[in-house]
Each structure stands twice: as structure tokens, then as C-alpha cells.
């Protein structure tokens, strides 16, 4: 987990391409598929009734209703199956999802990795370089950053994403995964 724009997606793409011992679960969602997305790759796209049936069957490791419109969730059995086959499961999650997962008992060990930068100013610069963003959206992200940073000390591992040092961040993540 970590603030938006910190490099989680970059790290995940690199780890997917290089780490055969790691499984990356695909989330389920009830939102509509967007152009360029593929069912089963980007998300598993299902209907709200299908999702709600899975909730009743206790099929999710965690799930959330986002903006009171669409569900997002992580399938529990797929994760258990991959852990039982000897794989490490790596899942990018937001703070609420992490807290939800950690609030329950599981038959496997869960470790949290928090990826961050040295400051809000560094993150703001990255966010502005990525795409145009309104001042209101930037203020919302700063508020989220401050809330997420409160969790930093509770994480099992903290990895810093420093501009120009992506290889070092990836090596730190690989070291944690292989412990």
C-alpha cells in the first residue's frame, strides 16, 4: 500500500514480469469495463447480484462499496490456493482494504509493505508530472496522503520510492518478498 503516485503500479509491473514465485490476484468489480480493459486481466467484471451472492458466500478476502455505486473485492479462495501451492501473494490495496484484512483471522501470514516518498512535496511533483490535475483533486490526494502516512509505523515494512532509484526500490521489494 501507499499514496497515489508513489510508484506502486510501476513496482507491480516489474515484479509481475520478473518474479515467478509471486501471484497477483485480479480483483472483482461491478463497475463497467472501460476501453482497453480485459475481463480477467484488469478486473473480473461481474454484476451487482453476482457480487452480492459472493459476499453472502463469504468468498472475499476483503471488499468495499466505492462511492456508494460499485463493489470491488479480492477473491479469498484464489489466494488460499496460491499460498497452498507455495506462492507469495502480492496485492495492492488501499488503507481501508488493509485494515479490513488485518481485522480478521487467516490461516496464513499477512505482511504489509508501505511504499512512500520522503515528503508530500516530492509526491505532489510526481502527481503533477503524470497528468493534469485540478487543485481540488490535489487537495484530496494530500488529505489521503496525510491519512495514509499515519499508518506508516504500523506497516511491517517501509520502502522508499526515491526519484531515479526505481531499481533500488524493486530490489528492496524482492528482498522482502523472498524472506
C-alpha positions in Angstrom: 0.0 0.0 0.0 1.0 3.6 -0.3 -0.1 7.0 -1.5 -1.3 7.5 -5.1 1.6 8.3 -7.4 4.3 6.8 -5.2 5.2 4.0 -7.7 3.1 1.0 -6.7 2.0 0.4 -10.2 5.5 0.6 -11.6 6.7 -1.8 -8.9 3.9 -4.2 -9.5 4.5 -4.3 -13.3 8.2 -5.0 -12.8 7.6 -7.7 -10.2 4.9 -9.4 -12.4 7.5 -9.6 -15.2 10.4 -11.0 -13.0 9.0 -12.9 -10.0 7.7 -16.3 -10.9 7.1 -17.2 -7.2 4.6 -14.3 -6.8 0.9 -14.4 -7.6 -1.0 -11.2 -8.2 -4.8 -11.7 -7.7 -7.2 -9.9 -10.0 -9.9 -8.0 -8.2 -13.6 -8.4 -8.9 -15.7 -5.3 -9.6 -19.3 -4.4 -10.6 -18.3 -1.3 -12.5 -18.4 -1.2 -16.3 -15.5 -2.2 -18.3 -13.5 0.7 -19.8 -11.9 0.9 -23.2 -8.7 -1.2 -23.3 -9.6 -3.3 -20.3 -10.0 -7.0 -20.5 -12.2 -9.2 -18.3 -10.0 -11.4 -16.1 -6.9 -9.2 -16.6 -7.7 -5.7 -15.4 -10.6 -6.9 -13.2 -13.1 -9.7 -13.1 -16.2 -7.9 -14.2 -19.4 -9.2 -12.7 -22.9 -7.9 -11.9 -24.0 -6.5 -8.5 -26.3 -9.5 -7.9 -23.3 -11.9 -8.6 -21.1 -9.8 -6.3 -23.6 -9.8 -3.5 -24.1 -13.5 -3.8 -20.3 -13.9 -3.4 -20.5 -11.7 -0.3 -23.1 -14.0 1.2 -20.9 -17.0 0.4 -18.0 -15.3 2.3 -16.0 -15.5 -0.9 -13.9 -12.3 -0.4 -10.7 -11.7 1.5 -11.9 -8.1 1.6 -14.4 -6.0 -0.4 -15.7 -2.4 -0.5 -18.5 -0.4 -1.9 -16.8 2.6 -3.5 -18.6 5.9 -3.9 -21.8 4.0 -3.0 -22.0 2.7 -6.6 -19.6 -0.1 -7.4 -18.2 -3.0 -5.4 -14.5 -4.1 -5.5 -13.2 -7.2 -3.9 -10.5 -9.8 -3.6 -11.4 -13.5 -4.0 -10.3 -15.4 -0.9 -10.1 -19.0 -2.4 -7.7 -18.0 -5.2 -5.4 -16.5 -2.6 -5.6 -19.6 -0.4 -5.0 -21.9 -3.3 -1.9 -20.0 -4.4 -0.4 -19.8 -0.9 -1.0 -23.5 -0.5 0.9 -24.1 -3.8 3.9 -22.3 -2.3 3.5 -18.9 -3.9 3.7 -15.5 -2.3 0.6 -13.4 -2.9 1.1 -9.7 -3.5 -1.9 -7.5 -3.5 -2.0 -3.7 -3.9 -4.6 -2.3 -1.5 -5.8 0.9 -0.1 -5.7 1.7 3.6 -9.3 0.6 4.2 -8.7 -2.7 2.5 -5.6 -3.4 4.5 -7.4 -2.6 7.8 -10.2 -4.8 6.8 -7.9 -7.8 6.0 -5.9 -7.3 9.2 -9.0 -7.2 11.4 -9.7 -10.9 10.6 -8.0 -14.2 11.4 -6.5 -16.0 8.5 -4.8 -19.5 8.1 -1.8 -17.7 6.6 0.6 -15.0 7.5 0.0 -11.4 6.2 2.7 -8.8 6.0 2.2 -5.2 4.9 4.6 -3.2 2.8 4.2 0.5 2.7 5.7 2.3 -0.2 6.2 6.0 0.2 8.3 9.1 -0.7 10.3 11.4 1.5 7.7 14.1 1.5 4.3 15.4 0.2 6.3 17.9 -1.9 8.0 15.1 -3.8 4.8 13.2 -4.3 3.0 16.4 -5.5 5.7 16.9 -8.1 5.3 13.4 -9.4 1.5 13.7 -9.5 1.7 17.0 -11.4 4.2 15.4 -13.9 1.9 12.4 -14.6 -1.1 14.3 -15.8 -3.1 17.5 -15.4 -4.9 17.6 -12.1 -7.3 20.1 -10.5 -6.4 21.9 -7.3 -9.3 20.2 -5.6 -8.2 16.7 -6.6 -4.7 17.6 -5.5 -6.0 18.7 -2.1 -7.9 15.5 -1.8 -4.8 13.5 -2.6 -2.8 15.5 0.0 -5.5 14.7 2.6 -5.3 11.0 1.7 -1.5 11.1 1.8 -1.6 12.6 5.4 -4.1 9.9 6.5 -2.1 7.1 4.9 1.2 8.3 6.4 -0.4 7.8 9.9 -0.3 4.0 9.0 3.4 4.0 8.1 4.6 3.0 11.5 2.1 0.1 11.7 3.3 -1.5 8.4 5.6 -4.5 8.6 8.0 -3.0 6.0 8.5 0.5 4.6 10.1 1.0 1.2 11.0 4.5 0.0 10.4 5.4 -3.7 13.2 7.9 -4.5 13.2 9.6 -7.8 15.7 8.0 -10.2 16.2 5.0 -7.9 13.5 2.6 -9.1 15.9 -0.4 -9.2 16.7 0.1 -5.6 13.0 0.2 -4.7 12.4 -3.0 -6.7 15.4 -4.8 -5.0 14.0 -3.8 -1.6 10.7 -5.3 -2.5 12.2 -8.5 -3.9 14.2 -8.9 -0.7 11.0 -8.6 1.4 9.1 -11.0 -0.8 11.8 -13.6 -0.6 12.1 -13.6 3.2 
